[in-house]
Amino acid sequence: MDANLLITLQNYGLSEKQARVYLTVLELGTSIASTIARRAELNRVTTYTLLDDLKRDGIVNETTKEGIKYYSVISPDILLKQLEQKYESFKEKVPELLAMAEKFGNKPKIQFFEGLEWLKKLYRQVTMEGESMTEPYLTFVWTTDMDPRFEKWLSTEFKSMRQKIKTPSKVIQAKWNKVSDYYTFNRDNHSHVIIPDPLFELLNEIVIYGKNKVAVMMYNANELCGLVIESQTLYHGLKSVFNLIRKIYKQKKK
């Protein structure tokens, strides 16, 4: 299955599994759930749930012949029109949403992401914002004790997407155990510092980016989640800590 097509559909709001189902049914034309599940490499129960969700969203059509349910999907051009309609509908509501946001004043805004698929969504969200950034990502990272499913996704689908974003990164990594392929695929765009001091222990990833955002990712198998905090105070505080650590470490090496 084409990884780029999967990423494209996910960027437009489908989950990874929903995108797999859509592409599978698009290729098959019309089929039963068991065949779709087998071709999409998903279990049957999950496939039924995904088909129902996509049917509710108007993306999947269901017909019954001799007591057997058959599924088909709308064509990509119709899907595009639906997405355009959703975009226009959302665009009309932006002034109201901004007015609501202003009521919170300078209070920090927090988004929480829980589970493997939502953690992937968080990484995509942070990465896509890089297209409009003028300053590099500042990242504290630890690359061990990572859920193998998530590490595989980072090294394949996410790596492909990250390579398209030219925004550079400055990385401070705790310990040298290994350097994930995700963090070394573009050395020209990466400034990588590794601090082997045992006192510097970091079991997650922290990304300081944009003008006022901090993303915290936990990717251990028992704690797959993350959050984005939008706070000018926190952003500047952690940015100062990051720059100070890099400065001290570089002076130490001279």
SERO-4910 file (N, C-alpha, C, O; in steps of 0.05 Angstrom, whole numbers):
BEGIN
 pado doro    nc1    nc2    nc3   cac1   cac2   cac3    cc1    cc2    cc3    oc1    oc2    oc3
  Met    A     17    -24      0      0      0      0     18     25      0     37     27     15
  Asp    A     11     44    -17     28     68    -21     28     85      5      7     95     14
  Ala    A     52     87     17     54    102     43     48    132     39     36    144     57
  Asn    A     54    143     16     49    171     11     19    177     10      9    197     19
  Leu    A      4    158     -2    -25    161     -4    -37    159     24    -56    174     31
  Leu    A    -27    141     40    -36    138     68    -32    164     83    -50    174     98
  Ile    A     -8    176     81     -2    201     95    -20    223     85    -29    239    101
  Thr    A    -25    224     59    -42    245     48    -70    244     60    -81    264     68
  Leu    A    -81    220     61   -108    217     73   -108    223    103   -127    235    113
  Gln    A    -87    216    117    -85    223    145    -83    253    150    -94    263    169
  Asn    A    -69    266    132    -67    295    134    -94    309    131    -98    331    140
  Tyr    A   -112    296    117   -139    307    113   -159    296    133   -183    300    130
  Gly    A   -149    283    155   -167    277    177   -174    248    182   -187    242    202
  Leu    A   -166    230    164   -171    202    169   -149    190    187   -126    199    186
  Ser    A   -157    170    203   -137    156    219   -121    138    200   -130    134    177
  Glu    A    -99    127    209    -83    109    192   -100     85    183    -99     77    160
  Lys    A   -115     73    202   -131     49    194   -154     57    176   -161     41    158
  Gln    A   -167     80    180   -188     89    162   -177     93    134   -190     86    114
  Ala    A   -153    104    133   -140    109    106   -135     82     93   -138     80     68
  Arg    A   -126     62    108   -120     36     97   -146     23     86   -146     12     64
  Val    A   -168     26    100   -193     15     91   -202     29     66   -211     17     47
  Tyr    A   -200     56     66   -209     72     42   -194     63     17   -206     58     -3
  Leu    A   -167     62     19   -151     55     -4   -156     26    -13   -157     20    -37
  Thr    A   -161      8      7   -166    -20      0   -193    -22    -15   -194    -36    -36
  Val    A   -214    -10     -5   -240    -12    -18   -239      3    -45   -252     -6    -64
  Leu    A   -224     25    -47   -222     39    -72   -209     21    -93   -217     22   -117
  Glu    A   -190      5    -85   -177    -13   -104   -195    -37   -111   -195    -46   -134
  Leu    A   -210    -47    -91   -227    -70    -96   -253    -63   -112   -264    -79   -126
  Gly    A   -262    -38   -108   -287    -30   -121   -310    -34   -102   -319    -15    -89
  Thr    A   -320    -58   -100   -341    -66    -81   -333    -93    -69   -325   -111    -84
  Ser    A   -335    -96    -43   -327   -121    -30   -340   -124     -3   -353   -106      7
  Ile    A   -337   -149      7   -347   -155     34   -326   -149     55   -302   -146     48
  Ala    A   -335   -147     80   -317   -138    101   -293   -157    106   -271   -147    111
  Ser    A   -297   -183    103   -275   -202    108   -253   -198     88   -229   -200     95
  Thr    A   -260   -194     63   -240   -189     42   -225   -163     47   -201   -162     43
  Ile    A   -240   -143     54   -228   -116     60   -208   -119     83   -186   -108     82
  Ala    A   -217   -133    104   -199   -137    128   -174   -151    120   -152   -143    129
  Arg    A   -176   -172    104   -152   -188     96   -133   -171     79   -109   -171     84
  Arg    A   -144   -156     60   -127   -140     42   -115   -116     57    -92   -108     50
  Ala    A   -129   -105     76   -119    -82     92   -102    -90    115    -91    -74    129
  Glu    A   -100   -117    120    -85   -128    142    -95   -118    169    -80   -109    186
  Leu    A   -121   -120    172   -135   -112    197   -153   -135    205   -161   -152    189
  Asn    A   -159   -137    232   -178   -158    240   -206   -150    232   -212   -127    228
  Arg    A   -224   -170    231   -251   -166    220   -267   -147    237   -282   -130    227
  Val    A   -265   -150    264   -281   -133    282   -273   -104    279   -290    -87    277
  Thr    A   -247    -99    278   -237    -71    274   -247    -60    247   -255    -37    245
  Thr    A   -246    -77    227   -255    -68    200   -284    -60    200   -291    -40    187
  Tyr    A   -301    -76    213   -330    -69    214   -334    -42    227   -349    -25    218
  Thr    A   -319    -38    249   -321    -12    263   -312     11    246   -325     32    245
  Leu    A   -290      7    231   -279     28    213   -299     34    191   -303     57    183
  Leu    A   -311     13    180   -330     16    158   -355     32    168   -365     49    153
  Asp    A   -364     25    192   -387     40    203   -380     69    207   -396     87    201
  Asp    A   -356     75    217   -348    103    221   -347    118    195   -356    141    193
  Leu    A   -335    105    175   -333    118    149   -360    121    135   -365    140    120
  Lys    A   -377    102    141   -405    104    130   -419    127    142   -434    142    128
  Arg    A   -416    131    168   -428    153    182   -418    180    171   -433    200    170
  Asp    A   -393    180    162   -381    205    151   -387    209    122   -378    228    109
  Gly    A   -402    190    110   -410    193     82   -388    185     63   -388    193     39
  Ile    A   -368    170     72   -345    162     55   -349    134     45   -340    127     23
  Val    A   -362    117     60   -368     89     52   -397     86     47   -414     96     61
  Asn    A   -404     70     26   -431     63     19   -435     33     25   -417     17     20
  Glu    A   -459     26     36   -465     -2     42   -490    -11     27   -510      3     27
  Thr    A   -488    -34     15   -511    -46      2   -513    -75     11   -493    -88     19
  Thr    A   -537    -86     11   -541   -114     19   -553   -130     -4   -573   -123    -16
  Lys    A   -540   -153     -9   -550   -171    -30   -551   -199    -18   -531   -210    -10
  Glu    A   -575   -210    -19   -580   -237     -8   -569   -240     20   -557   -260     27
  Gly    A   -573   -219     36   -566   -220     64   -536   -214     70   -528   -215     93
  Ile    A   -521   -209     49   -492   -203     53   -487   -174     47   -497   -162     28
  Lys    A   -472   -161     65   -466   -133     62   -441   -128     45   -420   -141     48
  Tyr    A   -444   -110     26   -422   -102      8   -416    -73     12   -434    -56     18
  Tyr    A   -390    -67     10   -382    -39     15   -367    -28     -9   -352    -41    -22
  Ser    A   -371     -2    -13   -356     13    -33   -350     40    -21   -362     48      0
  Val    A   -333     56    -34   -326     82    -24   -332    103    -45   -332     97    -69
  Ile    A   -336    128    -37   -340    150    -55   -313    155    -70   -292    149    -60
  Ser    A   -315    166    -94   -291    170   -110   -274    193    -98   -285    210    -83
  Pro    A   -248    194   -103   -231    215    -92   -240    243    -98   -237    261    -81
  Asp    A   -252    248   -122   -261    275   -128   -285    284   -111   -287    307   -103
  Ile    A   -302    265   -104   -325    271    -87   -314    275    -58   -324    292    -44
  Leu    A   -295    259    -50   -282    262    -24   -270    290    -21   -272    303     -1
  Leu    A   -257    299    -43   -245    325    -43   -267    347    -39   -262    366    -25
  Lys    A   -289    344    -53   -311    363    -50   -321    364    -22   -327    385    -11
  Gln    A   -324    340     -9   -333    339     19   -313    354     37   -321    369     55
  Leu    A   -287    350     32   -267    363     48   -268    393     44   -264    408     63
  Glu    A   -273    402     19   -274    430     14   -299    443     28   -297    465     38
  Gln    A   -321    428     28   -345    438     42   -340    440     72   -348    460     84
  Lys    A   -326    420     83   -320    421    112   -301    445    117   -305    459    137
  Tyr    A   -282    450     99   -264    472    103   -279    499    102   -274    516    119
  Glu    A   -297    502     83   -312    527     81   -330    531    105   -333    553    115
  Ser    A   -342    509    115   -359    510    138   -343    519    163   -352    535    179
  Phe    A   -319    507    166   -302    514    188   -292    543    186   -291    557    206
  Lys    A   -285    551    161   -275    578    156   -296    599    165   -288    620    176
  Glu    A   -321    593    161   -343    612    169   -344    615    199   -351    637    209
  Lys    A   -336    594    214   -338    595    243   -313    605    257   -313    609    281
  Val    A   -291    610    241   -266    618    253   -269    644    270   -258    645    292
  Pro    A   -283    665    260   -286    689    277   -299    683    304   -290    694    324
  Glu    A   -319    666    304   -332    659    330   -312    644    348   -311    648    372
  Leu    A   -297    625    336   -278    610    352   -256    627    363   -248    624    386
  Leu    A   -247    646    347   -226    665    357   -237    682    380   -222    688    399
  Ala    A   -262    690    377   -274    706    398   -276    691    424   -271    701    446
  Met    A   -282    664    422   -282    647    446   -255    645    458   -251    646    482
  Ala    A   -235    642    441   -207    638    450   -197    663    465   -183    661    485
  Glu    A   -206    686    456   -197    711    468   -207    714    497   -196    729    513
  Lys    A   -229    700    503   -240    702    530   -221    690    551   -221    697    574
  Phe    A   -203    672    541   -184    659    560   -160    677    565   -144    670    582
  Gly    A   -158    699    550   -135    717    554   -109    704    550   -104    690    530
  Asn    A    -91    707    570    -64    695    567    -61    668    582    -39    659    587
  Lys    A    -83    656    588    -82    630    602    -70    609    583    -77    609    559
  Pro    A    -53    591    592    -42    570    575    -65    552    564    -85    547    577
  Lys    A    -61    544    539    -80    526    526    -66    498    524    -43    497    516
  Ile    A    -81    477    530    -69    451    531    -85    431    514   -110    430    516
  Gln    A    -71    416    496    -83    395    481    -71    368    491    -47    367    495
  Phe    A    -88    348    495    -78    322    505    -83    301    484   -105    300    472
  Phe    A    -63    284    479    -65    262    459    -58    236    473    -37    233    485
  Glu    A    -76    216    471    -72    191    485    -74    167    466    -93    166    450
  Gly    A    -55    149    467    -56    125    451    -37    128    426    -29    150    419
  Leu    A    -31    105    414    -12    105    391    -21    123    368     -5    139    359
  Glu    A    -46    120    359    -55    136    336    -55    166    342    -49    182    324
  Trp    A    -63    173    366    -64    201    373    -36    213    377    -31    236    372
  Leu    A    -17    196    386     10    205    388     22    211    361     37    230    357
  Lys    A     15    193    341     24    198    314     12    225    304     25    240    290
  Lys    A    -13    229    310    -27    254    302    -13    278    313    -10    299    300
  Leu    A     -4    276    338     11    298    351     37    304    336     43    327    331
  Tyr    A     52    283    329     77    287    314     71    300    287     86    317    278
  Arg    A     50    291    273     44    303    248     36    332    251     44    349    235
  Gln    A     21    338    272     13    366    277     37    384    282     39    406    271
  Val    A     55    375    299     79    391    305     96    395    280    107    417    276
  Thr    A     99    374    264    116    375    240    104    394    219    119    410    207
  Met    A     78    392    214     66    408    194     67    438    200     68    455    182
  Glu    A     68    445    226     71    473    234     98    484    226    103    508    225
  Gly    A    117    465    222    144    474    214    145    488    187    164    503    182
  Glu    A    125    484    170    125    497    144    124    527    146    135    541    129
  Ser    A    113    538    168    110    567    171    129    578    192    128    602    198
  Met    A    147    561    203    165    571    224    190    583    212    201    575    192
  Thr    A    200    604    225    225    617    217    248    610    235    271    614    227
  Glu    A    243    598    258    263    589    276    264    559    278    243    546    272
  Pro    A    286    546    285    288    517    286    272    505    309    266    519    329
  Tyr    A    266    479    307    255    464    329    278    461    350    301    458    343
  Leu    A    271    463    375    290    458    397    279    433    411    257    433    422
  Thr    A    295    411    411    285    386    420    303    372    441    327    368    436
  Phe    A    291    366    464    304    348    483    294    320    477    269    316    474
  Val    A    312    300    475    302    274    467    318    251    480    341    254    487
  Trp    A    304    229    483    315    204    492    305    183    473    281    181    468
  Thr    A    323    167    460    315    150    439    313    120    446    311    103    428
  Thr    A    315    114    472    313     86    480    286     81    494    272    100    500
  Asp    A    280     56    499    256     49    513    231     59    498    212     68    510
  Met    A    232     57    472    210     67    455    193     44    445    203     23    438
  Asp    A    167     48    445    149     27    435    157     20    407    159     37    390
  Pro    A    162     -6    401    173    -14    375    154     -6    352    163     -1    330
  Arg    A    128     -7    357    109      1    336    112     30    329    111     38    306
  Phe    A    117     47    349    120     75    345    147     81    332    148     98    314
  Glu    A    168     67    340    194     71    329    194     64    299    206     78    283
  Lys    A    180     43    292    178     35    264    164     56    248    172     63    225
  Trp    A    142     68    259    127     89    245    145    114    241    144    127    220
  Leu    A    161    121    262    179    144    260    199    140    237    204    159    222
  Ser    A    209    116    235    231    111    215    220    107    187    236    106    168
  Thr    A    194    104    183    183    100    157    165    123    148    174    142    135
  Glu    A    140    122    156    121    142    147    128    170    157    127    190    141
  Phe    A    135    173    182    140    199    193    166    211    181    168    234    175
  Lys    A    186    194    178    211    202    167    207    215    139    218    236    132
  Ser    A    190    202    123    184    212     96    171    240     97    178    257     81
  Met    A    153    243    116    139    269    119    159    290    129    158    313    120
  Arg    A    175    283    149    194    303    161    214    313    141    222    336    142
  Gln    A    223    296    122    243    303    103    233    326     84    248    341     73
  Lys    A    206    327     82    195    348     64    194    375     78    191    396     64
  Ile    A    196    376    104    196    401    119    224    410    123    240    396    136
  Lys    A    232    433    113    259    442    113    268    456    138    291    463    142
  Thr    A    249    460    156    255    473    182    277    457    197    272    434    202
  Pro    A    299    469    204    320    454    218    313    448    247    294    459    258
  Ser    A    329    430    259    325    423    287    351    425    302    373    419    292
  Lys    A    350    434    327    372    432    346    363    412    367    342    414    380
  Val    A    380    391    371    373    369    388    393    365    411    417    365    406
  Ile    A    382    362    435    398    354    458    388    327    466    365    323    473
  Gln    A    406    307    464    398    280    470    411    270    496    435    274    501
  Ala    A    395    258    513    406    247    538    417    219    533    403    202    522
  Lys    A    442    215    540    455    189    538    461    181    509    448    191    491
  Trp    A    480    164    506    488    156    479    478    128    474    490    118    454
  Asn    A    462    114    484    456     86    479    453     80    449    465     61    439
  Lys    A    438     96    435    436     94    406    423    119    396    411    134    411
  Val    A    426    124    370    414    147    358    393    137    338    401    124    318
  Ser    A    368    142    343    347    132    325    351    144    297    359    166    294
  Asp    A    344    127    278    344    136    249    328    161    246    334    178    228
  Tyr    A    307    164    261    289    188    259    305    213    264    298    234    251
  Tyr    A    325    213    281    338    238    289    364    243    272    377    263    276
  Thr    A    371    224    255    396    228    240    392    227    210    412    226    195
  Phe    A    367    227    200    363    224    171    372    249    156    376    247    132
  Asn    A    374    271    169    381    296    155    402    311    171    395    331    184
  Arg    A    427    303    170    448    315    186    453    344    178    461    360    195
  Asp    A    448    351    153    453    378    144    433    397    157    439    421    161
  Asn    A    410    387    165    389    404    177    388    400    207    370    411    220
  His    A    406    384    218    405    377    246    430    386    261    453    382    250
  Ser    A    427    398    284    450    403    302    446    386    326    428    391    343
  His    A    462    365    329    457    344    348    478    344    370    501    341    365
  Val    A    469    347    395    487    346    418    479    323    437    455    321    444
  Ile    A    498    307    444    492    284    462    506    288    488    530    293    489
  Ile    A    491    287    510    502    291    537    502    265    553    480    257    561
  Pro    A    525    252    556    525    226    569    525    226    599    528    205    612
  Asp    A    523    249    611    524    252    640    500    237    652    477    243    645
  Pro    A    504    218    671    482    203    683    462    220    698    439    212    703
  Leu    A    470    244    706    452    263    720    431    274    701    410    284    710
  Phe    A    437    273    675    419    284    655    402    261    644    410    249    624
  Glu    A    380    255    657    364    232    649    337    243    639    323    257    654
  Leu    A    329    235    615    305    244    603    291    221    590    302    208    572
  Leu    A    267    214    598    253    190    589    231    196    569    214    179    564
  Asn    A    232    220    558    211    227    538    223    248    519    247    252    518
  Glu    A    206    260    503    215    280    484    201    307    489    177    307    495
  Ile    A    215    329    488    204    355    492    212    372    468    235    375    462
  Val    A    192    383    454    197    400    430    188    429    436    165    433    443
  Ile    A    206    448    433    200    476    437    198    488    409    218    488    394
  Tyr    A    176    499    401    173    507    373    152    529    369    139    538    388
  Gly    A    150    539    344    132    560    339    141    585    353    165    590    355
  Lys    A    123    600    364    130    624    379    121    622    408    129    638    425
  Asn    A    105    601    414     95    599    442     86    570    449     68    567    466
  Lys    A     98    550    436     87    523    441    109    504    451    132    506    444
  Val    A    100    485    468    117    464    478    102    438    476     80    435    486
  Ala    A    114    418    462    101    392    459    117    372    476    141    371    475
  Val    A    103    355    492    115    335    508    105    308    499     80    303    499
  Met    A    123    290    491    115    263    481    126    241    499    150    241    505
  Met    A    109    223    507    117    199    522    113    175    503     90    170    496
  Tyr    A    134    161    496    131    139    476    139    111    487    144     93    471
  Asn    A    140    108    513    143     82    524    117     66    519     95     78    519
  Ala    A    119     40    516     95     23    509     74     25    530     50     22    524
  Asn    A     81     31    555     61     33    577     50     61    580     33     66    597
  Glu    A     61     80    564     53    108    569     53    123    542     68    143    540
  Leu    A     38    114    523     37    127    497     18    151    497     -6    147    495
  Cys    A     29    174    500     12    198    501     29    223    497     53    221    496
  Gly    A     16    245    495     30    271    492     12    294    496    -12    291    498
  Leu    A     24    318    498      8    342    501     22    365    489     47    366    487
  Val    A      7    385    481     17    410    471      8    433    489    -16    436    494
  Ile    A     27    448    500     20    470    517     27    496    502     50    501    494
  Glu    A      7    513    500     11    539    486     13    560    508     -6    569    519
  Ser    A     38    568    513     44    587    535     69    603    529     90    591    525
  Gln    A     67    628    527     90    645    522    111    643    544    135    641    538
  Thr    A    102    642    569    120    640    592    135    614    592    160    614    595
  Leu    A    121    591    588    134    565    588    153    563    564    176    553    567
  Tyr    A    145    572    541    161    571    517    188    586    521    209    574    515
  His    A    187    610    531    211    625    535    229    614    557    253    614    555
  Gly    A    216    603    578    231    591    599    247    566    590    271    564    596
  Leu    A    234    548    576    247    524    567    267    530    544    288    516    542
  Lys    A    261    550    528    280    558    507    306    568    519    327    562    510
  Ser    A    304    583    541    327    593    555    343    570    567    368    570    565
  Val    A    329    551    579    343    527    591    358    512    569    381    504    572
  Phe    A    344    507    546    356    493    524    381    506    514    402    493    511
  Asn    A    380    532    509    403    547    498    426    548    518    449    547    511
  Leu    A    419    550    544    440    550    565    454    523    566    479    523    568
  Ile    A    440    501    565    452    475    566    471    471    542    493    461    546
  Arg    A    462    478    518    479    476    495    504    493    497    526    484    490
  Lys    A    501    517    508    524    535    510    544    524    530    568    524    524
  Ile    A    535    515    553    553    504    574    567    479    563    591    475    568
  Tyr    A    552    462    550    563    437    540    585    442    519    606    429    518
  Lys    A    580    461    501    599    468    480    625    480    492    647    475    483
  Gln    A    621    497    512    644    509    526    661    488    540    685    489    541
  Lys    A    647    468    550    660    446    565    677    429    546    698    419    554
  Lys    A    668    426    522    682    409    503    707    423    491    725    409    481
  Lys    A    709    449    493    732    464    482    757    460    498    778    470    492
***
